[in-house]
Structures are given as C-alpha cells and as structure tokens.
Amino acid sequence: MTAMAPPAPPASTAPAARAVALPWPLPALLAWAAAWGLALGLLRLGMAPALALSAGLVLGGVAALAGRTRWRRLLIAGGFPVSLLASGWAPALPAAGWLLPLALLWLLYPQRAWRDAPLFPTPARALDGLARVLPLPDGARVLDAGCGLGAGLRALRGAYPAARLEGHEWSRPLALACRLRCRDARVRRTDLWAEDWSGFALVYLFQRPESMARAHAKAMRELAPGAWLASLEFAVPGVRPDARLDALDGKPVWLYRRPVGTAAVAAPAARPAAGVASMKASVSSSTGASQRSGRA
C-alpha cells in the first residue's frame, strides 16, 4: 500500500504563512530599527524628546507581541530601551516613561486574563493534518477558546476551509486585532469559561497545563456527544486522549471526544452528611415499626 502524502495547505493560506516566517533574529532587528526610526523621525519633526522616545518604547512593546516564544518577545521588547540606555539619551525620558510598556501590557492583557495562558500564538503548521485525524463536516462550528491575535484561527482555517470559525478572547485590543486579521471568523470579546460550548463540533485551545483539567471538565459537561476538545502541547492530567496529532516536534495536539450516548454531566449536587443520612434512615425505620405495631 502506498502512503498518501499529506495534502498541501490551501493556496490562500500558504503565502501568508511564508510571509510571517522571518528568520530569527530578523524580526527583532526590524522591530528595533522601527522603534528608533519612529523616535528619531518624531524628534526631527520637533516633538519633545520625552514624547518621541516614549513612542519608540510603545512601538517596541507592540512589535514584541509577534514573537513566537517568550524569550523572543522579551528580546524584541527590550532592544529599544537597552540601546536607549547605552546611547546616553535615557535622561531625556522621564521616569514615568519607562512605565509605558507596562501600561501597554496591562491594556493588552488585563489582570483577569493572566489566570489563563499568556499570549502564546499557535505555531505555523502546528495543526497540519488535523482534518485527517479528526474529520468534520462542512459547516461545522469550530471554536478557538482564547484566540489572541488569531494565529490559531488561521491554522484552523487551513485545516477546515469550510468550517464556521469562532474565537473568544478576553482582551479588548487583542480581540479587535484578531477580528481585523481573521475576517472570515466570528470573534467576540468574552470570557471563554463563561461561554456555552454546547454548539461546537470542536473546541481548540492553547492553554496552560494548570487549566487543562478545568477545560476538560467544561468540555465533557457542555459539548454534544461526539464533539471534540483539542489542546495544543498540554494534555489533560490523568485522562487518556482519544487521538493525537504530531505535526510539529514537541507540539502534539491532544484530542478528547465527548463519548456518544452520554447525557450532560450536571454539576455535583450537595450530599447530606453521612450522620444525617443514617439518622433519617433510622427515624424512617422506627416510624415504620411503630406503625406496624399499632396496626397489629
């Protein structure tokens, strides 16, 4: 039997993937140059040095969001301020100006979102071949829970060209940016844990390891029988997956299916204490005995 070659990605998505896959450290160099270009350009236009250098700091922080790993994001964001210190221009920037990148980070990623995963974009081609492992009918609803800037939605579109894609994101700026990048998906600013997953055939997420037990419990409680939960890189502890995709080394996709023929799992009801239950049984038993003796 001849092994079939994996299908090539759709023509509409292949050029975009190549366009963003710049060799490292070119993204950092471009970000540093852009930050300095903005700052120097504003200085030449007569802007106050404090404002011009602050604008460079903000641009560097925004560019860092495109980094694929945590360390790359730190290097991209830190290049301009470190070079600013080395240049001797740092005294021109007021102390409050160094807080601008932190303020930007707070705006883009509010405190409530840190309980979930930080901004970890789905790597390009991480979901290649997912449709072969997990085929879905045309028009199936697919959710990226915590869609960030939309890297996961783009990967899902490559896997399921005919699916109805949706994304949930808590950060307002990230949700807006994702909406602009992924115009073929319905992106909403909302809490992924508060939304109902019952209408989706597949829920995809790239969360933290600590969140996986909660995500699996929510999926088994709300998904329809036969629907799937897909997790990039992090497995659900203590739960055997139904399938697995290894498109990238070190980035497995763990797949969990809601069993067919199972009813919705309701939240566990409070149970009476053992002592109270036995007391009720004892009272009921003694009452029945006295009634029987009275009838006798």
C-alpha positions as CSV (number, residue, x, y, z in Angstrom):
1,M,0.0,0.0,0.0
2,T,1.4,3.4,-0.9
3,A,1.3,6.0,1.8
4,M,-0.6,9.1,0.8
5,A,1.3,12.4,1.0
6,P,-0.3,14.9,3.3
7,P,-2.4,17.5,1.5
8,A,-0.8,20.8,0.8
9,P,-2.2,23.8,2.6
10,P,-4.8,25.8,0.7
11,A,-3.2,28.3,-1.8
12,S,-4.8,31.2,0.1
13,T,-3.0,30.4,3.3
14,A,0.4,29.3,2.1
15,P,1.7,32.7,1.1
16,A,0.6,34.3,4.3
17,A,2.4,31.6,6.3
18,R,5.7,32.2,4.4
19,A,5.3,36.0,4.8
20,V,5.4,35.9,8.6
21,A,8.0,33.2,9.0
22,L,11.0,35.6,9.1
23,P,14.3,34.0,10.1
24,W,15.5,34.9,13.6
25,P,16.8,37.5,14.6
26,L,15.4,39.5,11.7
27,P,12.1,40.2,13.5
28,A,14.0,41.7,16.5
29,L,16.3,43.8,14.2
30,L,13.3,45.1,12.3
31,A,11.4,46.0,15.5
32,W,14.4,47.8,17.0
33,A,15.0,49.7,13.7
34,A,11.3,50.7,13.6
35,A,11.3,51.9,17.2
36,W,14.4,54.0,16.6
37,G,13.1,55.2,13.2
38,L,9.9,56.4,14.9
39,A,11.7,58.1,17.7
40,L,14.2,59.9,15.5
41,G,11.6,60.9,13.0
42,L,9.4,62.5,15.7
43,L,12.5,64.3,17.1
44,R,13.2,65.7,13.6
45,L,9.6,66.9,13.4
46,G,10.2,68.9,16.6
47,M,8.5,66.7,19.1
48,A,9.7,66.8,22.7
49,P,12.4,64.1,23.4
50,A,10.3,62.6,26.2
51,L,7.3,62.0,23.9
52,A,9.4,60.8,20.9
53,L,11.3,58.3,23.0
54,S,8.1,57.1,24.7
55,A,6.6,56.5,21.3
56,G,9.6,54.3,20.4
57,L,9.1,52.3,23.7
58,V,5.4,51.8,22.8
59,L,6.2,50.6,19.3
60,G,8.7,48.1,20.6
61,G,6.2,46.7,23.0
62,V,3.6,46.3,20.3
63,A,6.1,44.6,18.0
64,A,7.0,42.2,20.7
65,L,3.6,40.6,20.6
66,A,4.6,39.0,17.3
67,G,7.4,37.0,18.9
68,R,6.8,33.2,18.7
69,T,8.3,32.4,22.1
70,R,8.5,34.2,25.5
71,W,12.2,34.9,25.2
72,R,11.9,36.3,21.7
73,R,9.1,38.6,22.9
74,L,11.4,39.8,25.7
75,L,14.3,40.4,23.3
76,I,12.1,42.3,20.9
77,A,10.6,44.5,23.6
78,G,13.9,45.1,25.4
79,G,16.0,46.0,22.4
80,F,15.0,49.7,22.2
81,P,15.2,50.5,25.9
82,V,18.6,48.8,26.3
83,S,20.0,50.6,23.3
84,L,18.5,53.8,24.6
85,L,20.4,53.4,27.9
86,A,23.6,52.7,26.0
87,S,23.1,55.7,23.8
88,G,23.1,58.2,26.7
89,W,19.7,59.6,25.8
90,A,17.9,57.9,28.6
91,P,17.9,61.0,30.9
92,A,15.7,62.7,28.3
93,L,13.0,60.2,29.1
94,P,11.1,60.9,32.3
95,A,10.8,58.2,34.9
96,A,7.2,57.7,34.2
97,G,8.0,57.0,30.5
98,W,9.6,53.7,31.4
99,L,6.2,52.6,32.7
100,L,4.6,52.9,29.3
101,P,5.5,49.4,28.1
102,L,4.0,48.0,31.4
103,A,0.9,50.1,30.9
104,L,0.6,48.8,27.3
105,L,1.0,45.3,28.5
106,W,-1.7,45.8,31.1
107,L,-4.1,47.2,28.5
108,L,-3.4,44.4,26.0
109,Y,-3.5,41.6,28.6
110,P,-5.7,42.6,31.6
111,Q,-5.2,41.0,35.0
112,R,-8.1,38.6,34.7
113,A,-6.6,37.1,31.6
114,W,-3.4,36.1,33.4
115,R,-5.3,33.3,35.1
116,D,-5.4,31.7,31.7
117,A,-2.5,31.3,29.3
118,P,-0.3,34.2,28.4
119,L,-0.1,35.3,24.8
120,F,1.3,32.1,23.2
121,P,0.4,32.1,19.4
122,T,-0.2,28.8,17.7
123,P,2.9,28.0,15.7
124,A,2.5,27.9,11.9
125,R,1.7,24.3,10.6
126,A,1.0,23.0,14.2
127,L,-2.4,21.9,13.0
128,D,-1.4,20.5,9.6
129,G,-3.2,17.2,9.1
130,L,-5.8,17.7,11.8
131,A,-8.6,17.1,9.4
132,R,-7.3,13.6,8.6
133,V,-7.2,12.7,12.2
134,L,-10.4,14.5,13.1
135,P,-12.6,15.0,10.0
136,L,-15.5,17.4,10.4
137,P,-18.5,18.0,8.1
138,D,-18.7,21.2,6.1
139,G,-20.3,24.0,8.1
140,A,-19.2,22.6,11.4
141,R,-18.8,25.2,14.2
142,V,-15.2,25.3,15.5
143,L,-14.1,27.5,18.4
144,D,-10.7,28.8,19.3
145,A,-11.1,29.4,23.0
146,G,-8.6,32.2,23.8
147,C,-7.8,33.2,20.3
148,G,-5.4,36.1,21.0
149,L,-4.2,37.6,17.8
150,G,-5.7,34.9,15.6
151,A,-2.8,32.5,14.9
152,G,-4.9,29.6,16.0
153,L,-7.9,30.7,13.9
154,R,-5.7,30.9,10.8
155,A,-4.3,27.4,11.5
156,L,-7.9,26.1,11.9
157,R,-9.0,27.7,8.7
158,G,-6.1,25.9,6.9
159,A,-7.3,22.6,8.4
160,Y,-11.1,23.2,7.9
161,P,-11.7,25.5,4.9
162,A,-15.5,25.0,5.1
163,A,-15.9,25.3,8.9
164,R,-17.7,28.1,10.7
165,L,-14.9,29.5,12.8
166,E,-15.4,31.5,16.0
167,G,-13.0,33.0,18.5
168,H,-13.3,34.0,22.1
169,E,-10.8,36.5,23.7
170,W,-10.9,38.4,26.9
171,S,-8.5,41.2,26.0
172,R,-10.3,44.0,24.1
173,P,-7.3,45.1,22.0
174,L,-6.4,41.6,21.1
175,A,-10.0,40.7,20.2
176,L,-10.1,43.8,17.9
177,A,-6.8,42.9,16.3
178,C,-7.9,39.3,15.8
179,R,-11.2,40.5,14.3
180,L,-9.2,42.5,11.8
181,R,-6.8,39.7,11.0
182,C,-9.4,36.9,10.7
183,R,-12.3,38.5,8.9
184,D,-13.6,35.0,7.9
185,A,-14.2,34.2,11.6
186,R,-16.7,35.5,14.2
187,V,-14.5,36.9,17.0
188,R,-16.1,38.1,20.3
189,R,-14.6,39.7,23.4
190,T,-15.8,37.4,26.1
191,D,-14.8,35.1,28.9
192,L,-14.1,31.7,27.4
193,W,-15.1,30.0,30.7
194,A,-18.5,31.7,30.9
195,E,-19.5,30.9,27.3
196,D,-21.5,27.8,26.5
197,W,-19.6,25.3,24.3
198,S,-22.6,23.0,23.5
199,G,-23.0,24.2,19.9
200,F,-19.4,23.4,18.7
201,A,-18.2,20.3,17.0
202,L,-14.6,21.2,18.0
203,V,-13.1,23.4,20.7
204,Y,-9.4,24.2,20.2
205,L,-7.3,25.8,22.9
206,F,-3.6,26.5,23.7
207,Q,-3.8,27.0,27.5
208,R,-1.6,26.4,30.5
209,P,-1.1,22.9,32.0
210,E,-2.9,24.1,35.1
211,S,-6.0,24.9,33.1
212,M,-6.4,21.6,31.3
213,A,-8.4,19.8,34.0
214,R,-10.9,22.7,34.1
215,A,-11.2,22.8,30.3
216,H,-11.7,19.1,30.0
217,A,-14.4,19.1,32.7
218,K,-16.2,22.0,30.9
219,A,-16.0,20.2,27.6
220,M,-17.4,16.9,28.9
221,R,-20.2,18.9,30.7
222,E,-21.2,21.1,27.7
223,L,-20.1,19.6,24.4
224,A,-22.6,17.4,22.5
225,P,-21.9,13.7,22.4
226,G,-19.3,13.1,19.7
227,A,-17.8,16.6,19.8
228,W,-14.1,17.1,20.4
229,L,-11.7,19.1,22.6
230,A,-8.3,19.8,21.1
231,S,-5.3,21.0,23.2
232,L,-2.0,22.0,21.7
233,E,1.0,20.8,23.6
234,F,-0.6,20.3,27.0
235,A,-2.5,17.0,27.9
236,V,-5.3,16.7,30.4
237,P,-3.7,15.1,33.5
238,G,-5.0,11.6,34.3
239,V,-7.2,11.4,31.2
240,R,-6.3,9.2,28.2
241,P,-6.7,11.0,24.9
242,D,-8.8,9.6,22.1
243,A,-6.3,10.6,19.4
244,R,-3.1,12.6,18.9
245,L,-1.6,14.7,16.1
246,D,2.1,15.2,15.9
247,A,2.5,17.8,13.1
248,L,5.4,19.6,14.9
249,D,8.1,18.1,17.1
250,G,7.4,18.9,20.7
251,K,4.0,20.4,19.9
252,P,1.5,17.5,20.0
253,V,-2.2,18.1,19.7
254,W,-4.2,16.0,22.2
255,L,-7.7,15.2,21.2
256,Y,-10.5,14.3,23.6
257,R,-14.0,13.2,22.4
258,R,-17.2,13.5,24.4
259,P,-18.5,9.9,24.4
260,V,-21.5,9.2,22.3
261,G,-24.6,8.2,24.1
262,T,-23.8,10.1,27.3
263,A,-26.0,12.5,29.0
264,A,-24.9,16.0,30.0
265,V,-22.8,16.0,33.1
266,A,-24.5,18.2,35.7
267,A,-22.6,19.9,38.5
268,P,-22.5,17.6,41.5
269,A,-25.3,18.2,44.0
270,A,-24.5,18.7,47.6
271,R,-24.9,15.4,49.5
272,P,-26.1,15.2,53.1
273,A,-23.6,14.2,55.7
274,A,-23.3,10.5,56.5
275,G,-24.6,11.1,60.0
276,V,-27.7,13.0,58.8
277,A,-28.5,10.3,56.2
278,S,-28.2,7.5,58.7
279,M,-30.3,9.4,61.2
280,K,-33.0,9.9,58.6
281,A,-32.9,6.2,57.8
282,S,-33.2,5.3,61.5
283,V,-36.1,7.7,62.0
284,S,-37.9,6.3,59.0
285,S,-37.3,2.7,60.2
286,S,-38.5,3.3,63.7
287,T,-41.6,5.2,62.4
288,G,-42.5,2.2,60.2
289,A,-42.0,-0.2,63.0
290,S,-44.3,1.8,65.3
291,Q,-47.0,2.0,62.6
292,R,-46.8,-1.7,62.1
293,S,-47.2,-2.4,65.8
294,G,-50.1,0.0,66.0
295,R,-51.9,-1.8,63.2
296,A,-51.2,-5.1,65.0
